[in-house]
Every structure is written in structure tokens, then in C-alpha cells.
Amino acid sequence: MTSLAVKALVLTGYGINCDLETQYVFRAAGAEAERVHINRLIEMGRQGRGLPDYHILALPGGFSWGDDHGAGVLLGLKLRAHLGGQIEEFIAAGKLVIGICNGFQALVNTGLLPGFEGGRGQRLVALLANDYGNFRNQWVHLTIDPKTKCVFTRGLTHIDLPVRHGEGKFYAPDEVIAGLRNSGQVVLRFSAPAVVRKGDAFNPPGVYEYESARGRFPYNPNGSLDDIAGICDATGRVFGLMPHPEAFYRLTNHPDWTRRLDQARRWNRPQPDWEGDGLKIFRNAVEYVERNLL
């Protein structure tokens, strides 16, 4: 690795199963990404190495320890017991953390999220079993809260991403949700499309607008309170989300990509962006490190 490269550590081990995809997309975004087994990271930490050598820590999706004691519970406990201090120092140094799906669940269990000002380490929110009683594997519409301070979503207003989880319902007391809203820590909300005009063979469809899912299934796939799909900490540099941004790095990942191309050709509209919405989240992280840490 060159000294001026953006270096991302992608955690792996014990049921984490989205590490290869996450590493791939970080590399596509311009980072030098390395997959590191959690036991190796703990051993390096005992020698004063490991996390200090990187700028971004990624906790990918999967089923760590089979979710046998709850989604992300054992991963969160292991991180807190063996690496808690190092992770706190990592964040205090201005570096970035992203937890995706199971990684989000682990960040919640460690108390790194919501990470209110002066209150990091408290477990204040939970990700519970989906209201609809089953595992959901589907694409969702997501709106980025315009007041968010999250550095991963700069410049984004709406994205499509897939979800794949059985325990994704965001739950917190009313006062905690109000605190998240007021401090700009709500990042993503599940949303529903509102078509201005559907269109036909002779007339192009109107522009899609997006409105709150208001808890409606399947737009909100798990019953999350306030339609919350992702939050950040008070710094905006620790980000957790249930949808999978690493699964949409190119237009052809999207189930409607052929329709989008066909509509653009048919009605002489600009071609859709070949870069997937998820890749933009990783690119924002890499660019933040380049601007602020290198």
C-alpha cells in the first residue's frame, strides 16, 4: 500500500458473508481495501497495530455467529470487549465507520450508534424482528434526510437499494427518535414512489416523486419506526444502514435496468447513470478521507 492511499479495512469472519462485495466496491471507489478476519484484527490490536493503519472501518452484512443470540449481538460484544478502546480512538481521530445490515446491528449493540454527543457507548436503539414475521429480500426506495450530517450521503437525495434481513425493524423510544431528528442523525428513510403521470405508448411518464412510506408494507419492509433505514452518530462519520449499498455498484444490478434504458431510448431522454447508487456512498467516503485525512 502507498502512504497516500485511502485504506479501508473490511471485517470478515464467523458468518460475515458480504465482505468480498464490500471490498470490491471500496476498490471501485478508489480505496485500497483489505479483508481482515476479526481474530487477526484483535491480535494485531494487542501489538498496537491494525485499526491505526486504516482510514475506514467497514462491518459488512451477513449472519455473524448465525445470529443465534440475536442479530449482531455476539459480533458487537466481541468488538466492544477486545477493540472498544481502539475503535473509540479511531473515531476520535476523524476516521470513518460504516456498518451494513448485520454490521449496523453490531454498531447498535456496541453503543457506537446512535452515539449522541457525549453519550457514545449507550445502547439506546434496537433492530428487532420484522413486523411481517419473515425474512425480506427486496429492493426499496430510500430518501436521504436533507438535514443529515452523514458524510457518506453527501449530494444524494434518493437512492434505490436492496434489503436482505429478518431483524431490521428500527425501534427506539420517542425521545430518542426525536433526538435523532433534531441532531441531524437520521440519514435514510424508506419511501414510496408517487408517479405524477404513468405514461403510455405515446406519452412519456411523468417524473417520479417520493413520499414517506408511512409504515406501509412493502415500501417499509420491516415496520421501522418513522420509516428509519439508517442513522449516523453525532459526528456524521459513523453510519449504519439496513439496506446493502455494496449490492448496487452498477446500473445492471438493478432489477429495472433494462426498462430504464428502454424508456430513455423510447422518449429521447438522457441515459441513466451506469454507476449504481450504492457506489456513490463508498465514493463519498473515499473522497472525504482524501480531503480531510491524507
N, C-alpha and C positions, 0 to 999 in steps of 0.2 A: 504494500500500500504506500502511495506517495503521501508526504506530510500534509499536502494541501487538499487532499480528497475529503469529501464528506463521507464519514464512516458510519454505517448502520449495523447494529447488532440485532439479528433476528433470532429470538429464543426458540429452541426446539427441545424435544424430549417428552416421554411419557404421555403420548396421546395427542400432543400438538400436531396437527396434520395439514396446516396451511402455510408452513414455513417456506417451502420451495417457491410457492407462488408469490409470497410476500418478498422473498429475496429477489426474485425475478423482476418484480415491479419496481423495487427500490433501485435496482441496477438500470432499468429502463428510464428511471427518473434522473439518473446521473450519479447515484451514490455507489460507493464500494460497500457492498453488503455481504456479511458473513453470518452463516448459521452457526450458532453456538449452543451446545447442549447445556441444560441448566446445571448439571453436576460439574461440568467443566468450568462454567462461569463462577460457581461457588468456590471451586478450588483455586481459580485464578484470583478471586477476591481475597482469599486468605493470604495471597502473596502480594497484595496491593496492586494487582493488575486487573484486567477485564474491563469493567464499565468505564474507567477513566480514559481508555484508549478510543472511545467511540463518541459520536455526537448524537445519535438517535438510538433509542431502545424500542424494539417492536415486540409486542406479545401477540402472536398470531392466533387465529381461530383453531378450533379442534375440540377435543374432549379430554383435557388433561386429567390423568388418573381416572378416566372413564366417567368423570362427573359423579362418582359413586357417593360422595358426601355432599353433593351439591355442585352446580357448575362453577368451576374456577376456585372452589374453596381450598383444596389442597395446594394448588399452584400458588394462590395468594399467601397461604400460611408459610410455604417453603420460601417464597421470595421475602416475606417480612422477617422470618426468623434468621435467614442467612445473609440477605443482601439489603435489608431495610435501610441501614445507615448509608450504604453506598448509593442506593437509589436516591435517597434524600439529597446527598451531596451532588449527584448527577443533575438533579433538577435545579438545585441551588446554583449550579454553575451555568445555568441558562440553556441546558440541553433539552432535547425533546423526547417524549414518550408517547407511543400510540398502542392502544390495546383494542384488538378487533375481536368481536364476538366473545369467545372464551377468554381472550385477553382482557376485554372490557370487564367481564365478570371477575377476573382476578384483581384488576385495579380497584374495583369497588370493594372487594373483600380485604384488600390491604389497607384501605382508607386513603389511598393516593387520590382517589376520586370520591366525593366531589372536591376535596381539597380547598375548602373555603379559606379565605385569608386568615392566617393564624390558627387554622383548625385542621391541618393535614394530619392524617392518621386516624381520624374518627370514621367509623363505618356508619354513614347516615342514609345511604340509599341501598336498594337491593334490586336484583334482577330475578324475577320469580317465574314459575311455570306459566306458559302461555295460557291465557284465558280460555282458549278454544280446545285445550286438552290434548294437543298433538304437536308433533314436530312440524315446523313450517319451512318449506323450501320454495321461495318465490321471489320475484322481483318486486321492488317497492319504489314509490316516488318519495323523494325527500326534499324538504325545503330547509335552506340554511337560515337560521335566525339572523336578521340584519344587525342585531345588537351584539352578536357573539364576538368574543375576543380571541377565538381559537385561531392560531396561526396556520393550521392545516387547511382551512377552508377559505382563505383569503380569495376574494374575487369571484366566489361561487354563490349562486342564488338558488339553484335547483339541480339535483342530480338523481339519476336512477342507479340503484344498486340491488344486488340480491341479498336476501336473508336466509340463514340456514340454522335454525335453533329451536330448541324445545323450552328453554328458560330465558326468555328475552323481555318479559314484561317489566318495564321500568316502574319502580314503586318507591315513594318517599312520602313522609308527612307533608301536609300542605305548606307548612312554614319553610321546609327545606326546598320544595319546588319554587316557592315564592323567592327564596334567597338565590336560587339558581337563575331565575328570570332576571331579578334585579341586578345581579352582578355580571350579566352577560355570559353565563356559563352554559346555557342551553345552546347547543350547536345545531343539531338536526332534529327535525320533526317529520313524522310520517304525514304525507299529504295525499290528496286525491285530485285527479285531473278534472278540470271544468272546461269543456270544449265550447268555444264561442260559436263555431259553426262546424258541423260534421263534414260537409262537403259531399260531392257526388262525382260522377264520371266527367262532368263538365265544369265543375267549380271546385277550386282548391279548398281544403279545410281551413277553418279559422285557426288562429294561434291558440295553442293550449295554454291555459292558465291553471294555477294550482291553488287549492284551498285546503284548510285544515281537514285532516281525516276525521276529526271529532270522534275518535274512538271507533269509527266504523270499520268493520271487517269486510273485505280483506285488506283495505288500504292501511289500516293499523293492524298488523298481523298477529299481535300478541296481547293487546289490551293495555299497552303502556299508558300511564297517566300523562295527561297533557300532550299525548302523541310523541313523547320524547324518545328519540332513537339514538342520541349521542350527546355527551356533555364534555366539558373541559374543566380544568382546575382554574383557580383564580389567576394564574399567570397566563393562561391560554396555551401553554406548552405541553400539557398532559391531556391527551384526548382519548376518549373511549367511545366506541360505537358498536352497535349490534350488526349493522349491515357490513358486507365484505367489499371494501374498495379494491382489494387486490384481484377480485374476480371480474373487474371491468376495466381493463387496461387498453382495450382496443374495441372499436365500434362493433366488430364481428362477434364479440362476447354477448352483445345484447340480443334478446330473442326477437326484437323487431327491426334488426338492422337492414334486412332486405326491403322491408316496407318503407323505411326511411329513405333509402336510396331510390326506390321506385317513385315515391311521391316527389322527391326533389327533381328527378328527371321529368316526370309527367307534367309538373306545373312550373317548370323552369325556375326552381328555387335553388339557393346555394346548397352545395353538397354538405351533408352532415360532417362534423369533425370526426376524423378517423381515430383520434385519441380518445380513449374511454374516460368517463367521468372520474373513475377511481384513480387513474394515473395522476390526475391533477392534484389530488390530495397529497400523494407522495412527492410530486414535483414541488408543491408549496413548501413541504418540509425541507427538502434539499436546498431550495433557494433561500429559505430562512437561515439555515446553517451557513451558507455561503456569505450572506450579508452580515451576519451577526457574530459568527464564531470562528471563521477562518482568518 
